[in-house]
Amino acid sequence: MGLAFWRRNTAKTRCSAYLRSDLVVLADHQQQTFEKAVSSIEQWPEALASLCKEAQLGADHQIVFVLGNAHYQQFQVEKPKVAEEELAGAVPWAIKDMVAEQVLDLAVDYYEAPAAPMASEKLNVVCVRKPVIQQLVNMANQQDLTIEGITIESLAAINFLEANERCQMLLWQPKGGDLELIVVRQGQVSFTRQLRAFSALGQMQEIEFTQSFFDSLSLELQRSIDYISATLKLPEVSVIQLAIPSRFCDEIARQLQQNLTPKVNLLELSSIESSEYYYHLPALAALQEGVLS
């Protein structure tokens, strides 16, 4: 699943860059990752230049940029009642009262949102400030890279999940960010939710784990599982995949499995040598074929 802020097909070798306010992660076509800490968006060009030099990337590469969640906004709205060919023009005005910026100052895209039976059709709308898009264009030009596409971290992250009829849940967390729950079916996002009350999980030491913490987290996960089956009328969640940047991810899975019926697994990625590096997930996922489709 991808967005169309930018999309171009070339025969060049793909690489990707995951951009956050505190970190830039670059992934090459061999799924090697390189990272550099930053303190602001203004340091992205310098960080990308350093990482491209380290990874030896240049004019024979095309890049997919993945924006961290601080650099886009996402809303769910009623699908405008216009002809399909007019939808792209109508969607930005559907969020005009939800954003502080002028609509014309935003790059806007959308994807279908599953709706409850008999409910009106909805869209998930994503918007990015145009200066951010322009900065990405400038960064690519400075490194002699071709931009293949631009997407967002939550949509990139699901690209390691199998596309089938089952509902799968990805429980993942950016480094130092909020814990996020994403339910996927047939390769499409069916439901998302941020679990801010549990965002300390990735930084917790095993000695801090308590039964009450995991009971509370399990309850929130079960509520989401019940919602998608009872309200959205989707198949029950068959598996929960964990991608939490913690060296105790195995123990987290074991604790959750005690309380939940779906199988709880660690997301298997051969390119991640330790669960501590799950925060590289969006960069690695952006190398997958389906990330822009």
N, C-alpha and C positions, 0 to 999 in steps of 0.2 A: 504494500500500500504506500503510495507516495503523493506528494503535492506538486503543483506545477508552478511554484515561484520561479523555477528555472528547470528546463529539461532539454538536453541536447544529446543526440546519439553520435558517437564517433567511434573510430576503430582503435583508439588509444587505450593504454593500460589504466585501469581504474585504481585510484587511491581515495582516501576519505579523511576528513578532518572533523572532529567533534569539538565544538566551541562552547565553552562556558566562561563565566566571568572570572573564574579562578584557575582555569585549566584549559589547555589545548591538547588533544590527543590525535595524533596522526597514525593512520594505518595504511600499509602498502599492500600491493596485490598478493604478497606472500603471507599476509595476515600478521606481519610483524607490527608492533605498536611502539610509538615514540611519544613521549609526553613532556610538556613544559608548563610550569606554573606561571600564571599571570595574575595581575591584580585588578585589571580592568579590560574592557573591550578595546581600548586604544592600544593595548599591547599585543593584540592578535596578529597584526602584520609581522612584527618582529619575531614572535614565537613561531609562526608558520614558516618564515624564512629560515630560521634556525633548524626546525624539524625537517624541512625539505632538504636542506643541505646534509643533515645527518642521514636521512633515508635515501639520498641521492636521487631525488625526484626532479623532473623538469618537463621539457616541452613534449616528451613522448607520453605524458600522463594526462588523464582527465580526472577531475576531483568531484566528489560528492561532499557537500558541506552539511553537517548535522548541527542544528542549533539547540543549545541547552534551553531549559524551560524558562529561564529569566529573560529570554530574548524573543519570545513570541507570546501571544495571548490566544486562548482557545475558548470558544463559546458554543453552546448548542441552541439552535434557533428553529422555529417553524420553517419548513421549506416554503419559500415564496411561491405564490400561486401564479406562476408565469410559464410561458413556453420554455422548453429545455434550452433552446438556443439563446434565451434571454436571461438564463439563470445566473451566469457569471457576472452580468452587469447588475443584477438585483441583489445578490448576496451581500455585497459590502454595505448597502443601505439597511440591511436587516440588523446590523450590529452598531449602527451609528450612535445609538443611545447607550451603548455598553462600553464604549472606549473613550478615553480622554482626548485622543488625537483626532484630527480631521480625517475622515474616511479616505480622502484623496491622498493623504500622506502615508497610507498603509498599502502594503502588498497583501492581498487577500486570496485565500483558496479555501476549499471545503471538501468534505467527503460525507457520504451517506451515514446516518446514524440509525441503528436498529430501533424500531419503535414498538411499543406494546400493541397487541392486537386491537384493532378498531381505533387506535390513536392516530393522530395526524402525523404526516411524514416530517422528519426532522433532519437537520444537517449539523454536522460538526464544522464550525468555521474557525480557521486559523489565520491570524494576521501578524505581520511583521512590519516594523517601521522601515520605510524605504531606504533611509540612510544606512541601516544595517545591511540590506541587500547590496547597496552600492559599495559598502566597505568590502564585502565578500568578492565582488567583481574586481575591485582594485587589488585585493590581495592575490587573487588568481593571476591577474595580469602581471603583477610584480614578480611572480615565480614562474611565469611563462607556462602556466597550467590552463587547460580548458575546463570550464565548469560544465559538468555533466548534469548536475541537479542539486537542489537544496531541499532538505526535509527537516523534520523535527525529531527530537530524541525519542519520544514515546512511540512514534510510528516506525522509526528505524529499529527500535529494540525488539519488536515482535517478529523480525524477519528470520529468526532462528527457530521459530515454532512451526510445526508441520501444518500445512493447509489441508484440513479435513473436516468432516461433519461434526466432530466432537468439539465441545467447548474446552479450551485450555486457559488456565490462568497463569500469567507471568507476574511474580512478585519481585520487583526489582527496585534498586535504589541508586541514584547518582551519588558520587562521593560527596559526603557532607550534605546531601539533599534529602527531600522527603521520600518516604516509602510510598511506592506507587503500585497499584493493583490494575492490571490490564487483562481483560477477558477477550479471547480471540476465537473466532470460528470461521472456517473457510478462508483463512488468511486475512480476515477483516476484523477490525476492532468492534466488539459488541458492547463493551462497558468499560469504563475507567473510573478510578477513584483514588484520591490521595489519602494516605493514612498518616497524617501529620503527627498524631499522638504517639506513633511508634517509630518516629524518624531517628531515634537514638540507637536503633537496633544495630546498624552497621558499625557503630563505634563502641558498642558494649563489649566488655570482657566476659568470658564464660562465667567467672565468679559472680557477675551481676545478674545472670539469668535467674528468673524466679518463675514459679509455677503460675502465679497470678498474672505476670506479664504475658506469658504465652496463652493463658486461658482467655485473657482479654483480646489479644490479637486474633486468636482462633475464632472467637465470637464474631469479630468484625468481618473476617473472611467468610464465615458461614452465612452471615447476613447478606453479603454480596452474592454468594452462591444461590441462596434462596430467592433473591430478587430476580436474577436472570432466568431462573426456571419458572417461578410463580408469576412474575409480572411480565417479563419479556417473552415468556413461553419458548425459551431456547432449551436445547438439551442440557442436562446437568453437567457441571464441570467434572471432567474425568481425570485431570491431572493438574497439579500446581507445580510450576517450575520456579525455582528460586534463583535469583541473580543478585545477591546481596553482597556488597564488598566487605566481607568479614572472613577472617581465617577460621571462624567457628560456624561456617555455613552448614556443615554436616550436622552439627548439634542443633542448629536452628531447625533444620528439616526434621530431625528426630523428634524434637519437642512438639512441632506442629502436627506431625503425623499421629501422635498420641490422641489428638483431639478431633481430627478431621477424617472424613471418609475418602475423599479423592487421594490418589497417590501423590506424595510430596517428594519431588526430586530436585537435585541441583541441575540447572541448565547445563548440558554437556557441550563444552566448546574446547576443541583441541588446541585452539590458539591462546587460551587463557591457562597459564601454568598454575595459578593459585586462585582460589575464590576471592582473595583480597583484591584482585584486579577486575572484578565484574564491572567496575565503573568504566572500563574500556568498551563495554558492550555496544553502545551506539556506533562507535567508529568501526568496529568489526562488522556489525550488522549492515552498515552502509556499503560494504563490499559485495553483499549478496545481490543476486540478479533482480529479485523482486522489490527492492527498496524503493524504486521510483515508478513502479507500475500500479 
